[in-house]
Amino acid sequence: MTLAAFQRALILTGPTGSGKSELGVRLAERLGAEIVSMDSMALYRGMDIGTAKSDAEQRRRIPHHLIDVLDPWESASVAWWLEQAERCCLDIEARGMRALFVGGTPLYLKALLHGLFPGPPADAELRRRLEVQAAKEGARHLHERLAQVDAASAARLHPNDVRRLIRALEVWELTGRPISSWQEQWSVTETSPPDRCISLDVPRAELYARIDARVLAMMAAGLVEEVRALRRLAQPLSREAAQALGYKEVFAHLDGEASMAETVQRIQTRSRNFAKRQLTWFRHMPQCRPATAELTFALWTA
């Protein structure tokens, strides 16, 4: 698989609660596009309210792909999603339409922009040795070692990012090649539009207020009942599905571990924290331009 299938695709990302879904539909209508979901939790059937899935009206207006394609007990890897996304793009473009990716799952976005790392699997013994070195001599020692064998990765990684430093050194020791040479790179070609990847920029206070209000709306729409229905399924949720925002907290509520008010507060807090982590991811992706909804519409539909 290559990234060539995604060259003409547009990518609309942003933190949870930023308004991606509705803007995506409006953009798709103007652009002659179909939407490919870039949300790891929208894959699952029966998980509608808590994942803020595009509703029936939005899906009537514009075809949506990679929504409701797995049962909640199934698992999906990034590699599997990227393969499905490629298939969707090729199908969409074969019909003369354009693919518009909409969603905020950072690992999916990274794979879409850079491809997947095809390096060797983890080596537990080697990792333990490097972890001991980091504990004894400090993360900067690992960073200095990495700089000697893979200057490109050392320049990209923070000197205190122990996990990624260990992975980079692990790849070097196992293969004799720097991790930067393994990672698939993709230079945007002339056929790729400028500002092809946009991250919705919403003032932090406004974003958090939207998130808090959305959680209340989800509870009013029946999130607790949705979670009860999931509990009645013949098989338990997969590890991935069970980590969806809001579901873990409602499960705890149904088990008597938290009141409704505490549950709402926990979901709001976890959602705000997730949005903060998403923003950190997006800031470290130079291909992603931050822009308001109005500017995004102007850039892509002018």
C-alpha positions in Angstrom: 0.0 0.0 0.0 1.2 3.5 -0.8 0.0 7.0 0.1 -0.7 7.9 -3.5 -4.4 7.2 -3.1 -4.7 10.1 -0.7 -2.9 12.8 -2.7 -6.1 14.6 -3.7 -8.0 14.0 -0.4 -8.7 16.9 1.9 -8.4 16.4 5.7 -10.4 18.2 8.3 -9.3 17.5 11.8 -9.5 19.2 15.2 -10.2 18.4 18.9 -13.3 16.8 20.1 -16.2 19.3 20.2 -14.7 21.7 17.7 -17.6 21.2 15.2 -15.9 19.0 12.6 -18.9 16.9 11.6 -21.3 19.7 10.6 -18.6 21.7 8.9 -17.5 18.6 7.0 -21.0 18.1 5.6 -21.2 21.7 4.5 -17.8 21.5 2.8 -18.6 18.2 1.1 -21.7 19.7 -0.4 -19.8 22.5 -1.9 -16.8 20.4 -3.0 -18.6 17.5 -4.5 -17.0 15.3 -1.9 -17.8 12.2 0.2 -16.8 12.0 3.8 -14.4 9.3 5.2 -14.5 9.1 8.9 -11.2 9.5 10.7 -12.6 8.6 14.1 -11.6 5.3 15.7 -14.8 5.0 17.7 -17.2 5.9 14.9 -16.3 2.5 13.5 -18.5 0.7 16.0 -22.1 -0.1 15.6 -24.4 0.7 18.6 -22.0 3.4 19.9 -23.8 6.4 18.5 -24.5 9.0 21.2 -21.2 8.8 23.1 -19.1 9.0 19.9 -21.1 12.0 18.5 -21.5 10.2 15.2 -22.8 12.1 12.2 -26.6 11.8 12.5 -29.0 10.4 9.9 -29.7 13.8 8.4 -26.0 14.5 7.8 -25.5 11.0 6.3 -28.5 11.6 4.1 -27.0 14.8 2.7 -23.5 13.4 2.1 -22.3 9.7 1.9 -20.2 8.8 4.9 -17.6 5.9 4.9 -16.0 3.9 7.8 -18.9 4.5 10.2 -20.7 1.5 11.7 -18.4 -1.1 10.1 -17.5 -3.1 13.2 -19.3 -4.7 16.1 -18.3 -3.4 19.5 -16.4 -6.6 20.4 -14.1 -6.3 17.4 -10.8 -4.6 17.2 -9.3 -2.3 14.6 -5.6 -1.5 14.1 -4.3 1.6 12.5 -3.0 -0.5 9.6 -6.5 -2.0 9.1 -8.0 1.5 9.1 -5.5 2.8 6.6 -6.2 -0.1 4.2 -10.0 0.6 4.5 -9.4 4.3 3.9 -7.3 3.6 0.8 -10.1 1.4 -0.6 -12.7 4.2 0.2 -10.6 6.8 -1.5 -10.1 4.8 -4.7 -13.8 4.0 -4.9 -14.8 7.7 -4.3 -12.4 9.0 -6.9 -13.4 6.3 -9.4 -16.9 7.8 -9.3 -15.6 11.3 -10.0 -15.9 12.6 -6.4 -13.3 13.8 -3.9 -12.6 12.2 -0.5 -12.8 14.4 2.6 -11.4 12.9 5.7 -13.2 14.2 8.9 -12.2 13.2 12.4 -9.8 13.7 15.2 -8.0 10.4 15.9 -4.3 11.4 16.0 -2.8 8.1 15.1 -5.1 7.8 12.0 -4.1 11.3 11.0 -0.4 10.5 11.4 -0.8 7.3 9.3 -2.7 9.2 6.6 0.0 11.9 6.3 3.1 9.7 6.7 2.2 6.1 6.2 2.9 3.3 8.6 6.3 2.5 10.1 7.3 -1.0 8.8 10.1 -1.6 11.2 10.9 -4.6 13.3 8.7 -5.7 16.3 9.6 -4.8 19.8 12.4 -6.7 21.5 11.6 -7.0 25.2 15.1 -7.8 26.4 16.7 -4.9 24.4 14.0 -2.5 25.7 14.7 -3.5 29.3 18.3 -2.8 28.8 17.7 0.6 27.3 15.2 1.4 30.1 17.9 0.6 32.7 20.3 2.8 30.9 17.8 5.7 30.9 17.1 5.2 34.6 20.8 5.2 35.5 22.3 7.7 33.1 19.2 9.8 32.1 17.2 10.3 29.0 19.7 12.8 27.6 22.3 10.0 27.4 19.9 8.1 25.1 19.3 11.2 23.1 23.1 11.7 22.6 23.5 8.1 21.5 20.7 8.5 19.0 22.2 11.7 17.6 25.3 9.7 16.7 23.4 7.1 14.6 20.3 8.9 13.5 20.6 12.7 13.6 17.3 13.2 11.9 15.3 11.4 14.6 17.3 12.9 17.4 16.5 16.4 16.0 12.8 15.5 15.9 12.5 13.9 19.3 12.5 15.7 22.7 15.5 14.7 24.8 13.2 13.6 27.6 10.9 11.5 25.4 12.2 8.2 26.8 9.7 5.9 25.1 10.4 7.1 21.6 14.1 7.4 22.2 14.2 3.7 23.2 12.2 2.7 20.1 14.6 4.6 17.8 17.6 3.0 19.4 15.9 -0.4 19.4 15.3 -0.1 15.6 19.0 0.9 15.1 20.4 -2.0 17.1 18.0 -4.6 15.5 18.4 -3.5 11.9 21.5 -1.3 11.6 19.3 1.3 9.9 18.0 4.5 11.5 14.3 4.6 12.2 14.0 7.7 10.0 15.0 5.6 7.0 12.3 3.1 7.7 9.5 5.6 8.1 7.6 6.2 4.8 7.8 9.8 3.7 5.5 11.5 1.3 6.2 14.8 -0.4 3.0 16.6 -1.5 2.9 16.8 -5.3 1.5 19.4 -7.6 -1.8 17.5 -7.6 -2.2 18.0 -3.9 -4.1 21.2 -3.0 -2.5 23.8 -0.7 -3.7 23.7 2.9 -5.0 20.2 2.3 -5.0 19.4 6.0 -6.7 21.8 8.4 -7.1 21.6 12.1 -10.1 23.5 13.4 -9.0 26.4 15.6 -11.4 27.2 18.4 -10.5 29.4 21.4 -9.7 27.2 24.4 -12.4 28.6 26.7 -15.1 28.2 23.9 -13.9 24.7 23.1 -14.2 23.6 26.8 -17.6 25.2 27.1 -18.7 23.3 23.9 -17.4 20.0 25.4 -19.2 20.5 28.7 -22.5 21.3 26.9 -22.1 18.4 24.5 -21.7 15.9 27.4 -24.9 17.2 28.9 -26.7 16.8 25.6 -25.4 13.3 25.3 -26.8 12.3 28.7 -30.1 13.9 27.8 -30.1 12.0 24.5 -29.8 8.6 26.3 -26.1 7.8 26.7 -26.8 5.7 29.8 -29.4 3.7 28.0 -27.0 3.2 25.1 -24.4 1.8 27.5 -26.9 -0.5 29.1 -27.7 -1.9 25.7 -24.0 -2.5 25.1 -23.7 -4.4 28.4 -26.5 -6.7 27.2 -24.6 -7.8 24.1 -23.6 -11.4 23.8 -19.9 -10.5 23.9 -18.0 -7.9 25.9 -16.7 -4.7 24.3 -13.2 -5.0 22.8 -10.4 -3.2 24.6 -10.4 -0.4 22.0 -14.2 0.2 22.1 -14.3 0.1 25.9 -11.9 3.1 26.1 -14.3 5.4 24.2 -14.9 8.7 25.9 -17.9 8.5 28.2 -18.5 4.8 28.1 -16.0 3.7 30.7 -17.5 6.4 33.1 -21.1 5.3 32.5 -20.1 1.6 33.1 -18.7 2.7 36.4 -22.0 4.6 37.2 -24.1 1.5 36.3 -21.9 -0.5 38.7 -22.7 2.0 41.5 -19.2 3.5 41.6 -20.3 7.1 40.9 -23.4 9.2 41.0 -24.9 10.7 37.9 -23.5 14.1 38.7 -20.1 12.6 39.3 -20.3 10.7 36.1 -21.1 13.8 34.1 -18.2 15.7 35.6 -15.8 12.8 35.0 -16.8 12.6 31.3 -16.5 16.4 30.9 -13.0 16.4 32.5 -11.8 13.4 30.5 -13.1 15.0 27.3 -11.4 18.3 28.0 -8.1 16.5 28.8 -8.4 14.5 25.6 -9.0 17.7 23.6 -5.8 19.1 25.1 -3.8 16.1 24.1 -5.2 16.3 20.6 -4.2 19.9 20.3 -0.6 18.9 21.3 -0.6 16.2 18.6 -1.8 18.7 15.9 0.8 21.3 16.9 3.5 18.8 16.2 2.2 18.1 12.7 3.5 20.9 10.4 1.3 19.7 7.5 -1.8 20.6 9.6 -2.7 24.2 9.3 -4.8 25.6 12.2 -7.8 27.7 10.9 -11.2 28.8 12.0 -14.3 27.2 10.4 -14.9 30.4 8.4 -11.3 30.5 7.1 -11.4 26.8 6.2 -14.6 27.2 4.2 -13.0 30.2 2.4 -9.7 28.3 1.6 -11.4 25.2 0.2 -14.4 26.7 -1.6 -13.0 29.9 -3.1 
